[in-house]
C-alpha cells in the first residue's frame, strides 16, 4: 500500500490550510494553543463558520449537503484544523447522530434534522450511559412506552457531555424486555425543552462543569422521532459507536499536543534531560504509529478494499496516548502545575504573577483525561471486541 499523499491531496491540504488561516478567529486559536477554557460561544462560533462554508459536516456525502470528500481529504481537513488551533468540533451532531439519521432515518427526518446540524445552529447531546449501564450499555433501563402516536419516557442518563447546552438529545431507550437485552432497545430523538426533562450538573475534580445527569419524568416524545424500527436501536447504536471510537483516537490533536509538550519541556529546562527526552521520543513513536494505522485504513478505503475493523484499536491507542501526554506535561511543569483557576486565568494575571502560564491548566487536563480510556466503551471491553473481531479468538 502507498501511504504517501498524491499531488492532488497535497494541493487540497494547502487550500484547507489557507482557508483555516483566514477564517479561524485568533482569540479562539489562542485559547486552544494555551489550553484555556472554551465557552459555548467559542465552540458555536467556529461551528457556524464551518457550517456557512458547508464543512461542519465534513464527513457527509454530497447527497446530504456535505462536501463529499474522500477519506484522505477528511483526514487532511481534520489535521489542518487541529494544527491551526481550531476547537475540536463537538461531535454529537455532525459526527455521531447525523450518520445514523442519514443511514436509518426517514426522508422527513432528513429534512427536519440535518439542516440544523449542518449549519451548527442546533446543539445535540448524547443519551447513552446510565448509572448502571456504561460500558455494558445493553443494561440500560430508561423506558419508553408507546401510547398512541407518542412515547412516554422515564429514566436517567448520566455523563452527558455538555448536556447543559443541549437543545436535542439522541437516546437509547428500552421499549421491550423480551429476549436478549440488546433486542429491546430503540433510538429516539428528544427535544430537551420537553416538559419533564431535568439536567443536573456533575462537577468534576478540576471544578469544571462538563458532564451532567439527565432525568426523564413522563416525557412525551412524538413517535415520529423514532429512528428506524422499534427495538432495532442496538444496530443503530453500533453504527454510531464506530464513528465515536474512531473520533476519540484523534491523532491530529495528539500531534498538536505533542508539540505543546515539547514547548513546555523547553520552557521548564527539561529539554536537555536525556531521560525526559527519551519519554517524549517514545510518545512520538506511538503517535506516528497511530497515524500509520489511520493511514492504513484510509489507504484501504481509497483502493476499495475492506479494512480491518480497527475502530476499537484506534480508540485504545488514541486514548492511552492522550493520557500519556497529559502525564508528561504534568511532570514537565513540576510544582508550577495546579488546579485551573478559571477566574484568575480569564483575568489575565495568573501566569504572570505566580508561575508559568503554560503550567496553569496542566492539572485540570491531567484529571480530565483520566476519562478517555473509559468513555466510548472502556478499553478493557474494546480489547475483548478486538480479540473477537480481529484476532478471531
C-alpha positions in Angstrom: 0.0 0.0 0.0 1.1 3.6 -0.7 0.9 5.8 2.4 2.2 8.9 0.5 -0.2 11.7 -0.3 -0.8 12.4 -4.0 -0.1 15.8 -5.6 -3.8 16.5 -5.7 -4.1 15.6 -2.0 -1.2 17.9 -1.1 -2.9 20.7 -3.1 -6.1 20.1 -1.2 -4.2 20.3 2.1 -2.7 23.6 1.1 -6.1 25.0 0.3 -7.6 23.9 3.6 -4.6 25.4 5.4 -5.1 28.7 3.8 -8.8 28.8 4.4 -8.4 27.9 8.1 -5.7 30.6 8.5 -8.1 33.2 7.0 -11.2 32.2 8.9 -10.3 30.8 12.3 -10.7 33.6 14.9 -7.4 34.3 16.6 -8.9 34.6 20.0 -10.2 31.0 19.7 -7.0 29.6 18.4 -5.0 31.3 21.1 -7.2 29.7 23.7 -6.7 26.3 22.1 -2.9 26.6 21.9 -2.8 27.8 25.6 -5.3 25.1 26.7 -7.7 27.6 28.1 -11.4 27.1 28.7 -13.6 27.3 25.6 -17.0 28.8 26.1 -20.2 27.7 24.4 -19.9 30.8 22.3 -16.3 29.8 21.2 -17.4 26.3 20.1 -20.6 27.5 18.5 -18.9 30.4 16.7 -16.4 28.0 15.0 -19.1 25.5 14.2 -21.2 28.2 12.5 -18.2 29.4 10.5 -17.7 25.8 9.2 -21.4 25.4 8.7 -21.6 28.5 6.5 -18.8 27.0 4.3 -20.6 23.7 4.2 -17.8 22.0 6.1 -19.3 21.3 9.6 -20.5 18.0 8.1 -17.1 17.4 6.5 -17.6 13.7 6.5 -21.0 13.9 4.9 -21.8 12.7 1.3 -22.9 15.3 -1.2 -26.4 13.8 -1.3 -26.9 15.1 2.2 -25.2 18.5 1.7 -21.7 17.6 2.6 -18.6 18.2 0.6 -18.3 14.5 -0.5 -14.6 14.3 0.4 -12.6 11.1 0.3 -11.4 9.5 3.5 -7.9 11.0 2.9 -9.3 14.5 2.3 -11.3 14.3 5.6 -8.2 13.3 7.4 -6.2 16.2 6.0 -9.0 18.6 6.9 -9.0 17.4 10.5 -5.2 17.6 10.7 -5.0 21.2 9.4 -7.8 22.4 11.7 -6.1 20.7 14.7 -2.6 22.1 13.9 -4.0 25.6 13.4 -5.6 25.6 16.8 -9.2 25.1 15.9 -11.5 23.8 18.6 -12.4 20.1 18.3 -15.9 20.1 16.8 -18.5 18.9 19.3 -19.2 15.6 17.6 -22.6 14.6 18.9 -24.5 16.3 16.0 -22.3 16.2 12.8 -20.2 13.2 13.6 -22.4 10.9 15.6 -26.2 11.3 15.2 -26.1 12.7 11.7 -24.7 9.5 10.1 -27.4 7.5 11.9 -30.2 9.8 10.7 -28.8 9.5 7.1 -28.5 5.7 7.2 -31.7 4.8 9.1 -33.9 7.9 9.2 -36.8 8.6 7.0 -36.8 11.3 4.3 -38.9 13.5 6.5 -36.3 13.1 9.3 -33.5 14.0 6.9 -35.3 17.3 6.0 -36.2 18.1 9.6 -32.9 17.4 11.4 -29.9 17.5 9.1 -30.0 21.2 8.1 -29.8 22.4 11.7 -26.9 20.1 12.4 -25.0 21.1 9.2 -25.3 24.8 10.0 -24.2 24.5 13.6 -27.4 26.1 14.8 -28.7 23.2 16.8 -26.7 21.7 19.7 -27.1 18.0 20.2 -26.3 15.8 23.2 -25.9 12.1 23.6 -28.0 10.0 26.0 -26.4 6.6 26.2 -24.8 5.9 29.6 -26.8 5.3 32.7 -25.8 4.8 36.4 -25.9 1.0 35.9 -25.2 0.9 32.2 -21.9 2.4 30.9 -19.6 0.0 29.1 -22.3 -2.6 29.4 -24.7 -0.4 27.5 -27.2 -3.2 26.9 -28.1 -3.0 30.6 -29.8 0.4 30.2 -33.2 0.8 31.9 -34.6 4.2 30.7 -38.0 3.1 29.5 -40.1 4.4 26.5 -43.7 3.2 26.5 -45.7 3.6 23.3 -49.1 5.3 23.8 -50.8 6.1 20.5 -48.7 8.5 18.5 -46.2 9.2 21.2 -43.7 7.6 23.6 -43.7 8.2 27.4 -40.0 8.2 28.5 -38.9 7.7 32.1 -35.4 7.1 33.4 -32.0 8.7 33.8 -28.9 9.2 31.7 -25.5 10.2 33.1 -22.1 11.6 32.0 -23.9 13.6 29.3 -21.1 15.8 28.0 -22.1 19.5 27.6 -25.7 18.5 28.2 -26.3 21.8 29.8 -26.2 23.3 26.3 -28.2 20.7 24.6 -31.3 21.5 22.6 -31.9 18.0 21.3 -30.6 14.7 22.6 -30.5 11.3 20.9 -31.2 8.5 23.4 -31.2 4.7 23.6 -34.3 3.7 25.4 -35.8 0.3 26.4 -39.0 -0.5 24.5 -39.2 -4.2 25.3 -37.9 -6.6 28.0 -38.4 -9.7 25.9 -35.4 -11.7 24.5 -31.8 -10.6 24.8 -31.3 -7.1 26.3 -29.9 -5.8 23.0 -33.1 -6.7 21.1 -35.4 -4.4 23.2 -33.6 -1.1 22.6 -34.9 1.8 20.4 -33.3 5.0 19.2 -35.2 8.2 20.0 -34.6 11.9 19.2 -35.9 14.0 22.1 -36.4 17.8 22.3 -34.6 18.8 25.5 -37.1 21.6 26.1 -39.8 19.0 26.6 -41.6 19.1 30.0 -40.3 16.6 32.4 -36.6 16.8 31.5 -34.2 17.9 34.2 -30.4 18.5 33.7 -28.3 18.3 36.8 -24.6 19.2 36.7 -21.8 16.8 37.7 -18.8 18.9 38.9 -15.5 17.2 38.1 -12.2 17.1 40.1 -10.9 20.1 38.3 -14.0 22.1 39.2 -15.3 22.1 35.6 -19.0 21.6 34.6 -18.6 19.4 31.6 -20.9 16.4 32.2 -24.4 16.1 33.5 -27.2 13.8 34.7 -30.4 14.0 32.6 -33.7 12.9 34.1 -36.8 12.0 32.2 -40.1 12.1 34.1 -43.1 11.2 31.9 -41.5 13.0 28.9 -43.8 12.9 25.9 -41.9 12.2 22.6 -43.7 12.1 19.3 -43.5 8.6 17.7 -42.2 10.3 14.5 -39.0 10.9 16.4 -38.2 7.2 16.4 -35.2 6.4 14.2 -35.8 3.3 12.0 -37.7 0.5 13.6 -38.7 -0.1 17.2 -36.3 -2.5 19.1 -33.6 -2.1 16.4 -31.7 0.7 18.2 -28.8 -1.6 19.1 -28.0 -1.9 15.4 -28.0 1.9 15.0 -26.0 2.4 18.2 -23.2 0.1 16.9 -23.2 2.2 13.7 -22.8 5.4 15.8 -20.2 3.9 18.1 -17.9 3.1 15.3 -17.8 6.8 14.4 -17.3 7.8 18.1 -14.4 5.4 18.7 -12.5 6.5 15.6 -13.2 10.1 16.6 -11.8 9.5 20.1 -8.5 8.4 18.7 -8.0 12.0 17.4 -4.4 11.5 16.1 -4.4 15.1 14.8 -4.9 16.6 18.3 -2.2 14.2 19.6 0.2 15.7 17.1 -0.6 19.2 18.2 -0.3 18.4 21.9 3.0 16.6 21.3 4.4 19.9 20.0 2.9 21.6 23.1 4.7 19.1 25.3 8.0 19.9 23.7 7.4 23.6 24.2 6.7 23.1 27.9 9.8 20.9 28.3 12.0 23.5 26.7 10.4 26.3 28.8 11.0 24.3 32.0 14.6 23.4 31.2 13.8 19.7 30.8 14.7 19.5 27.1 18.3 18.9 28.0 17.4 16.0 30.3 18.1 12.9 28.2 15.7 10.7 30.2 12.8 13.1 29.8 13.6 13.5 26.1 13.5 9.7 25.8 10.0 9.7 27.2 8.9 12.3 24.7 10.6 10.3 21.9 8.7 7.1 23.0 5.4 9.1 22.9 6.2 10.5 19.5 6.8 6.9 18.2 3.4 5.9 19.5 1.8 9.0 17.8 3.4 8.1 14.5 2.3 4.5 14.8 -1.2 5.6 15.5 -1.1 7.9 12.4 0.2 5.0 10.3 -2.7 2.9 11.5 -5.1 5.6 10.5 -3.4 6.0 7.1 -3.6 2.2 6.5 -7.3 2.4 7.0 -7.6 5.4 4.6 -5.4 3.7 2.0 -7.6 0.6 2.1 -10.8 2.7 1.8 -9.2 4.6 -1.1 -8.4 1.4 -3.0 -11.8 0.0 -2.4 -10.6 -2.8 -0.1 -12.2 -3.8 3.2 -10.1 -2.6 6.0 -9.8 -4.4 9.4 -12.4 -3.5 12.0 -10.0 -1.3 13.8 -12.3 1.3 15.5 -11.6 -0.4 18.8 -7.8 -0.4 18.2 -7.8 3.2 17.3 -9.8 4.1 20.4 -7.5 2.1 22.7 -4.2 3.5 21.4 -5.6 7.1 20.9 -7.0 7.3 24.5 -3.8 5.9 26.0 -1.7 8.4 24.1 -3.9 11.3 25.3 -3.4 10.2 28.9 0.3 9.9 28.4 0.9 13.4 27.0 -1.0 14.9 29.9 1.1 12.9 32.3 4.4 14.1 30.7 3.1 17.7 30.7 2.5 17.4 34.5 6.0 16.1 35.0 7.5 18.9 32.9 5.5 21.6 34.7 6.6 20.3 38.2 5.5 22.4 41.2 4.0 25.1 38.9 1.1 22.7 37.9 -2.0 23.3 39.8 -5.8 23.3 39.5 -7.1 25.6 36.8 -8.4 28.7 38.5 -10.7 29.9 35.7 -11.4 33.4 37.1 -7.7 34.1 37.6 -6.7 32.9 34.1 -9.5 34.8 32.5 -8.5 37.9 34.4 -5.1 37.5 32.7 -2.8 37.6 35.8 -2.2 34.0 37.0 0.6 33.1 34.6 2.3 36.4 35.1 2.3 36.6 38.8 2.5 33.0 40.2 4.3 30.9 37.7 4.5 29.9 34.0 1.2 30.4 32.2 1.6 27.2 30.3 1.5 25.2 33.6 -1.7 26.8 34.9 -4.1 24.3 33.3 -2.0 21.1 33.3 -3.5 19.6 36.5 -7.0 20.3 35.2 -6.3 18.5 31.9 -4.5 15.6 33.6 -7.6 14.9 35.8 -10.0 15.4 32.9 -8.1 12.9 30.6 -8.4 10.0 33.1 -11.8 9.5 31.4 -10.5 8.8 27.9 -9.9 5.1 28.5 -13.5 4.7 29.9 -15.9 6.6 27.7 -16.9 5.4 24.3 -16.6 1.8 25.6 -13.9 1.1 28.2 -10.6 -0.1 26.8 -11.0 -3.4 28.7 -14.2 -4.0 26.7 -12.6 -2.8 23.5 -9.8 -5.4 23.9 -12.4 -8.2 24.1 -14.1 -6.9 21.0 -10.7 -6.7 19.1 -9.9 -10.3 20.2 -13.2 -11.5 18.8 -13.5 -9.4 15.6 -9.8 -9.0 14.5 -8.0 -11.9 16.0 -10.9 -14.3 15.8 -10.5 -15.7 19.3 
